[in-house]
Amino acid sequence: MDRRFVFPAVALTAWAQTSPNAAEAEKALRDRAQQFYQFQVDKKFRQAEAMVADDTKDDYYASRKPDIKGFKIDKAELAPDLKTAKLIVKAKVMVLMPGFGPTTFDIPMPTEWKLEDGEWRWYISPEARVATPFGNMHTSKSNGPPAAPAPQGAAPGGIDNPNLSALQNQISISKTSVRLGRSNRDDSVSITNGMPGTIELRLDAHVETIRGLAVKLDKTRLASGETAVVQLHLAGDKKIADTVDIVAQPLNRLLSIEVIAQ
């Protein structure tokens, strides 16, 4: 996956769209982006080249193209002069996960566009050239062919060969133990997805065998940045010393909560 297509999901500058021609300009931008990213999905990279700004063509030639399986044009923000714009594209991108094979992630992609010869063209600003969803990326240069992006920063271990353990650690849990009793029969634990893509949460089957304990997930599908709440309720007076396990897929991350009830 190439850094030039997937930029970090940072807050974008809110640009006022004061021109009466803003709606027309935005429509032209969206139509252009729709065609550009459809070329990426169809692997027609040469056709898409005509939609790349002149100062970005070398980067486009040298880049490895991401394996985009689908996309949706989302939010558009045009500059007041309607000559540059930022556009959020929600893309389904294929990533090779060790032990799991190719895995599709839903990733928001802030992209930049500018008018050139009267047409909207995709380009890379100097600020975006080192940006990735996992932080800044640095490239090595030599006198030879254009260098590929260094893997550090693209993802822990690199986009094409990510460090599974480091990726798993981006799924966080607020606490790993709870104590319940007659005076406090309810507690909750939060699980947050720090991954750039969507994860699925599943209660381990053993949870159903823990007598006197009710466990419920308020949501099982978490987009990037979202949080799920695990609700635990002591239904009786039985003593409990057990573990509630929750599995996060596709990374197979095991999240364990020790439950003590006396």
C-alpha positions as a printed NumPy array, in Angstrom:
array([[  0.   ,   0.   ,   0.   ],
       [  1.407,   3.391,  -0.89 ],
       [  1.582,   6.347,   1.466],
       [  0.524,   8.726,  -1.286],
       [ -2.95 ,   7.258,  -1.36 ],
       [ -3.539,   6.74 ,   2.359],
       [ -2.993,   9.797,   4.482],
       [ -3.534,  10.105,   8.249],
       [ -7.055,  10.731,   9.483],
       [ -6.298,  14.171,  10.975],
       [ -8.683,  17.078,  11.368],
       [ -8.863,  19.064,   8.155],
       [ -8.933,  22.872,   7.955],
       [-12.505,  24.122,   7.562],
       [-12.598,  26.259,   4.458],
       [-15.511,  28.563,   3.831],
       [-17.293,  28.004,   0.554],
       [-18.535,  31.515,  -0.149],
       [-18.56 ,  31.526,  -3.94 ],
       [-21.933,  31.078,  -5.696],
       [-20.104,  28.636,  -7.956],
       [-19.044,  26.436,  -5.028],
       [-21.737,  23.814,  -5.625],
       [-20.791,  23.498,  -9.28 ],
       [-17.089,  23.268,  -8.413],
       [-17.753,  20.61 ,  -5.793],
       [-19.786,  18.528,  -8.223],
       [-16.977,  18.69 , -10.771],
       [-14.497,  17.667,  -8.083],
       [-16.597,  14.712,  -6.938],
       [-17.142,  13.524, -10.514],
       [-13.413,  13.751, -11.178],
       [-12.507,  11.893,  -7.985],
       [-15.1  ,   9.221,  -8.734],
       [-13.46 ,   8.549, -12.094],
       [ -9.926,   8.685, -10.673],
       [-10.581,   6.143,  -7.917],
       [-12.6  ,   3.885, -10.178],
       [ -9.477,   3.674, -12.333],
       [ -7.571,   2.621,  -9.197],
       [-10.133,  -0.098,  -8.444],
       [ -9.97 ,  -1.293, -12.06 ],
       [ -6.146,  -1.188, -11.971],
       [ -6.153,   1.235, -14.933],
       [ -3.301,   3.295, -13.577],
       [ -2.197,   4.759, -16.918],
       [ -5.661,   6.168, -17.569],
       [ -5.64 ,   7.757, -14.099],
       [ -2.298,   9.407, -14.852],
       [ -4.04 ,  12.162, -16.826],
       [ -5.825,  13.18 , -13.614],
       [ -2.572,  13.699, -11.675],
       [ -1.068,  17.191, -11.336],
       [  2.188,  17.828, -13.202],
       [  4.187,  18.362,  -9.988],
       [  3.   ,  14.997,  -8.63 ],
       [  3.449,  12.776, -11.705],
       [  6.932,  11.579, -10.676],
       [  5.519,  10.462,  -7.328],
       [  2.652,   8.73 ,  -9.072],
       [  5.012,   6.9  , -11.458],
       [  7.261,   5.684,  -8.622],
       [  4.555,   4.669,  -6.204],
       [  3.203,   1.23 ,  -5.456],
       [ -0.532,   1.4  ,  -5.957],
       [ -2.809,   0.233,  -3.119],
       [ -5.168,  -2.667,  -3.662],
       [ -8.43 ,  -0.71 ,  -3.461],
       [-11.494,  -2.944,  -3.604],
       [-14.117,  -0.224,  -3.368],
       [-14.604,   3.373,  -2.286],
       [-17.079,   6.116,  -1.45 ],
       [-16.581,   9.842,  -1.998],
       [-17.345,  11.493,   1.327],
       [-16.706,  15.012,   2.594],
       [-15.379,  17.766,   0.308],
       [-13.822,  21.046,   1.469],
       [-13.013,  23.682,  -1.149],
       [-10.79 ,  26.705,  -0.634],
       [-12.492,  30.092,  -0.888],
       [-10.965,  30.683,  -4.318],
       [-12.233,  27.251,  -5.479],
       [ -8.804,  26.385,  -6.856],
       [ -7.764,  23.759,  -4.322],
       [ -9.72 ,  21.26 ,  -2.257],
       [ -9.484,  18.458,   0.238],
       [-11.646,  15.403,  -0.21 ],
       [-12.276,  12.459,   2.108],
       [-12.48 ,   9.123,   0.293],
       [-13.576,   6.073,   2.293],
       [-11.771,   3.159,   0.678],
       [-11.765,  -0.589,   1.151],
       [ -8.074,  -1.46 ,   1.005],
       [ -6.576,  -4.95 ,   0.944],
       [ -3.717,  -5.533,   3.412],
       [ -1.698,  -8.73 ,   3.742],
       [ -1.968,  -9.902,   7.371],
       [  0.497, -12.617,   8.444],
       [ -1.417, -15.694,   9.553],
       [ -4.686, -14.426,   8.095],
       [ -3.89 , -13.712,   4.479],
       [ -5.319, -10.717,   2.624],
       [ -7.629,  -8.658,   4.85 ],
       [ -9.815,  -5.723,   3.796],
       [ -9.842,  -2.586,   5.95 ],
       [-12.179,   0.404,   5.65 ],
       [ -9.85 ,   3.403,   5.697],
       [-10.717,   7.119,   5.427],
       [ -8.324,   8.764,   2.975],
       [ -7.953,  12.566,   3.033],
       [ -6.788,  13.529,  -0.474],
       [ -5.822,  16.828,  -2.057],
       [ -6.891,  18.294,  -5.375],
       [ -6.188,  21.449,  -7.354],
       [ -7.322,  23.039, -10.583],
       [ -4.816,  22.685, -13.407],
       [ -5.65 ,  23.666, -16.976],
       [ -9.268,  24.037, -15.9  ],
       [ -9.528,  20.465, -14.532],
       [ -9.416,  19.015, -11.038],
       [ -6.246,  16.977, -10.568],
       [ -5.076,  14.852,  -7.663],
       [ -1.818,  16.032,  -6.116],
       [  0.42 ,  15.688,  -3.069],
       [  1.248,  18.761,  -1.022],
       [  4.679,  18.965,   0.666],
       [  3.015,  18.358,   4.054],
       [  1.334,  15.176,   2.865],
       [  4.402,  13.609,   1.268],
       [  5.538,  12.014,   4.539],
       [  2.119,  11.341,   6.056],
       [  0.567,   7.931,   6.777],
       [ -2.194,   6.663,   9.086],
       [  0.514,   5.545,  11.535],
       [  2.622,   8.725,  11.586],
       [  5.218,  10.311,   9.331],
       [  7.022,   8.182,   6.777],
       [ 10.496,   8.91 ,   5.49 ],
       [ 11.881,   7.805,   2.166],
       [ 15.468,   7.006,   1.343],
       [ 16.993,   8.537,  -1.765],
       [ 19.886,   7.448,  -3.928],
       [ 21.235,   8.021,  -7.414],
       [ 19.385,   4.947,  -8.633],
       [ 15.706,   4.409,  -9.381],
       [ 13.093,   6.136,  -7.193],
       [ 13.206,   4.607,  -3.731],
       [ 10.256,   2.789,  -2.275],
       [  8.84 ,   4.206,   0.964],
       [ 10.678,   3.032,   4.063],
       [  8.411,   0.655,   5.974],
       [  8.743,   2.395,   9.317],
       [  5.747,   4.616,   9.879],
       [  3.567,   3.11 ,   7.174],
       [  2.425,   0.565,   9.732],
       [  4.173,  -1.298,  12.537],
       [  6.518,  -3.54 ,  10.552],
       [  5.427,  -2.083,   7.206],
       [  2.145,  -2.097,   5.305],
       [  3.019,  -5.176,   3.254],
       [  4.452,  -7.124,   6.192],
       [  2.971,  -5.582,   9.343],
       [  4.039,  -6.45 ,  12.862],
       [  0.966,  -8.326,  14.086],
       [  1.759,  -7.808,  17.759],
       [  2.131,  -4.037,  17.308],
       [ -1.143,  -3.891,  15.376],
       [ -2.939,  -5.863,  18.084],
       [ -1.795,  -3.356,  20.696],
       [ -3.764,  -0.654,  18.899],
       [ -6.899,  -2.301,  20.258],
       [ -7.085,  -1.111,  23.869],
       [ -9.118,  -2.129,  26.915],
       [ -9.878,   0.219,  29.812],
       [ -9.295,  -2.365,  32.56 ],
       [ -8.635,  -6.076,  32.824],
       [-10.333,  -6.924,  36.123],
       [-13.597,  -6.114,  37.907],
       [-14.954,  -6.921,  41.369],
       [-18.663,  -7.391,  41.889],
       [-20.802,  -7.966,  44.976],
       [-24.167,  -7.308,  46.58 ],
       [-23.435,  -3.591,  46.848],
       [-22.055,  -3.238,  43.325],
       [-23.674,  -5.695,  40.975],
       [-22.809,  -3.804,  37.778],
       [-19.603,  -2.689,  36.13 ],
       [-18.414,  -1.924,  32.604],
       [-15.24 ,  -2.107,  30.566],
       [-14.465,  -0.124,  27.4  ],
       [-12.696,  -1.469,  24.313],
       [-11.378,   1.061,  21.781],
       [-10.321,   0.416,  18.202],
       [ -7.15 ,   2.356,  17.416],
       [ -6.701,   0.552,  14.112],
       [ -7.23 ,   2.402,  10.811],
       [ -9.827,  -0.181,   9.775],
       [-12.88 ,  -1.923,  11.206],
       [-12.701,  -4.758,  13.741],
       [-15.273,  -7.284,  14.958],
       [-15.685,  -8.237,  18.633],
       [-16.942, -11.641,  19.771],
       [-17.617, -12.988,  23.265],
       [-15.909, -16.307,  23.878],
       [-18.345, -19.221,  24.266],
       [-17.083, -19.841,  27.823],
       [-18.848, -16.668,  28.961],
       [-22.207, -18.45 ,  28.642],
       [-21.084, -21.057,  31.186],
       [-20.301, -18.559,  33.965],
       [-23.307, -18.988,  36.262],
       [-24.686, -15.853,  37.899],
       [-22.919, -13.463,  35.505],
       [-24.563, -11.638,  32.601],
       [-22.236, -10.139,  29.988],
       [-23.306,  -7.947,  27.077],
       [-21.478,  -6.025,  24.346],
       [-23.272,  -2.834,  23.294],
       [-21.748,  -3.165,  19.797],
       [-19.715,  -5.827,  18.036],
       [-18.458,  -3.896,  15.   ],
       [-16.087,  -1.004,  15.639],
       [-14.9  ,   1.437,  13.021],
       [-11.606,   3.23 ,  13.528],
       [-11.687,   5.306,  16.731],
       [-14.936,   3.806,  18.015],
       [-15.455,   2.318,  21.486],
       [-17.578,  -0.617,  22.64 ],
       [-18.795,  -1.103,  26.21 ],
       [-18.785,  -4.513,  27.891],
       [-21.535,  -4.551,  30.506],
       [-21.182,  -7.014,  33.38 ],
       [-24.02 ,  -7.779,  35.816],
       [-23.993, -10.05 ,  38.864],
       [-27.359, -11.802,  38.712],
       [-27.176, -13.811,  41.945],
       [-25.139, -14.261,  45.091],
       [-22.884, -17.03 ,  43.797],
       [-19.162, -16.493,  44.247],
       [-17.316, -16.091,  40.965],
       [-13.641, -16.27 ,  40.075],
       [-13.496, -16.516,  36.313],
       [-12.423, -14.786,  33.115],
       [-14.467, -13.13 ,  30.399],
       [-12.653, -13.393,  27.083],
       [-13.409, -11.215,  24.054],
       [-11.815, -11.87 ,  20.668],
       [-11.11 ,  -9.016,  18.246],
       [-10.978, -10.01 ,  14.573],
       [ -9.342, -10.019,  12.067],
       [ -6.244,  -9.762,  14.282],
       [ -7.356, -12.499,  16.688],
       [ -6.556, -10.218,  19.657],
       [ -7.661, -11.794,  22.956],
       [ -8.974,  -9.303,  25.511],
       [ -9.449, -10.845,  28.955],
       [-11.364,  -9.473,  31.938],
       [-10.881, -11.163,  35.301],
       [-14.171, -11.202,  37.218],
       [-14.26 , -11.68 ,  40.996],
       [-17.576, -11.811,  42.875],
       [-17.677, -12.523,  46.604]])
